[in-house]
Amino acid sequence: MKTYLAFGLLIMTAIAAMAAPQTLTAPIRTRTVRKPAPPPPIYRENVQGVVPRAVRGGNPLQMLNPRAPAKYGTAEQSVVIDPETGKWKGIKLFEIIF
C-alpha cells in the first residue's frame, strides 16, 4: 500500500509540474563596447618649446648663453612676439604642432 501511495504522489507531482504554466524569456544580448580610437601619437618633431628643447639639447644652460652654438636654437623659437608692438610677450614652455 505504501508503494502505491508513493508512486501515486510521484505521478501527481509530475503531472502538476507539467501542467504549471511555463514562462519563456529571450536571452539577453549584451552590447559590445567599442574601445575609443587611441589619440594620435605625439612625435618629437611635433613638440616644441623651451622645456623639450632643453631636454633634447643635452646642456640646458647653453640656452641662456647668447654666444651658444646654432644647434641650441635662437630666441625667436622660444619667445612669443606681439605683432602690434614687436616686443616679446611670453615664453613658449610647451608647443604642440599638428
C-alpha positions in Angstrom: 0.0 0.0 0.0 2.8 2.4 0.8 4.4 1.8 -2.5 1.2 2.6 -4.3 0.8 5.8 -2.3 4.4 6.9 -3.0 4.1 6.0 -6.7 0.8 7.9 -6.9 2.3 11.0 -5.3 5.2 10.9 -7.7 2.9 10.7 -10.7 0.7 13.5 -9.4 3.8 15.7 -8.8 5.0 15.0 -12.3 1.6 15.9 -13.8 1.4 19.1 -11.7 4.8 20.1 -12.8 3.9 19.6 -16.5 0.6 21.5 -16.1 2.2 24.5 -14.5 2.5 27.5 -16.8 6.0 28.0 -18.2 7.3 31.4 -19.0 9.8 31.7 -21.8 12.3 34.5 -21.8 14.5 35.6 -24.6 18.3 35.6 -24.0 19.7 39.0 -23.1 22.2 40.2 -25.6 24.9 42.5 -24.2 26.2 45.2 -26.4 29.8 45.1 -27.2 31.5 48.3 -26.1 33.9 49.6 -28.7 37.1 51.0 -27.5 37.6 54.6 -28.4 40.3 55.2 -31.0 43.7 56.0 -29.4 44.8 59.6 -29.6 47.3 60.3 -32.4 50.9 59.8 -31.3 52.9 62.9 -30.5 56.3 62.7 -32.1 59.4 64.6 -31.1 59.0 66.7 -34.2 55.5 67.8 -33.1 56.6 69.1 -29.7 58.5 72.3 -29.5 59.2 74.9 -26.8 61.8 75.6 -24.2 61.4 72.5 -22.0 61.5 69.9 -24.8 64.4 71.7 -26.4 66.3 71.8 -23.2 65.8 68.1 -22.6 66.8 67.2 -26.2 69.7 69.6 -26.4 71.8 68.0 -23.7 73.0 71.2 -22.0 70.1 73.4 -21.0 72.4 76.1 -19.6 73.6 76.8 -23.2 70.1 78.1 -23.9 70.9 81.1 -21.7 74.3 81.7 -23.4 74.0 84.5 -26.0 77.0 83.0 -27.9 75.8 79.4 -27.9 76.3 77.3 -31.0 73.4 77.2 -33.5 72.4 73.7 -32.5 70.8 75.2 -29.3 68.4 77.4 -31.4 67.6 81.1 -31.3 65.4 83.3 -29.1 62.8 83.6 -31.9 62.0 79.9 -31.5 61.3 80.3 -27.8 59.5 83.6 -27.5 56.0 84.8 -28.3 56.2 88.2 -30.1 53.4 90.7 -30.0 52.6 91.6 -33.7 51.5 95.1 -32.8 54.4 96.3 -30.7 57.1 93.9 -31.9 58.1 93.2 -28.3 58.2 89.8 -26.6 55.0 88.8 -24.8 55.9 85.4 -23.3 58.0 82.3 -23.4 56.8 79.1 -25.1 57.3 76.4 -22.5 55.5 73.7 -24.5 54.2 74.0 -28.0 52.4 71.1 -29.9 52.3 71.5 -33.6 49.8 69.4 -35.6 
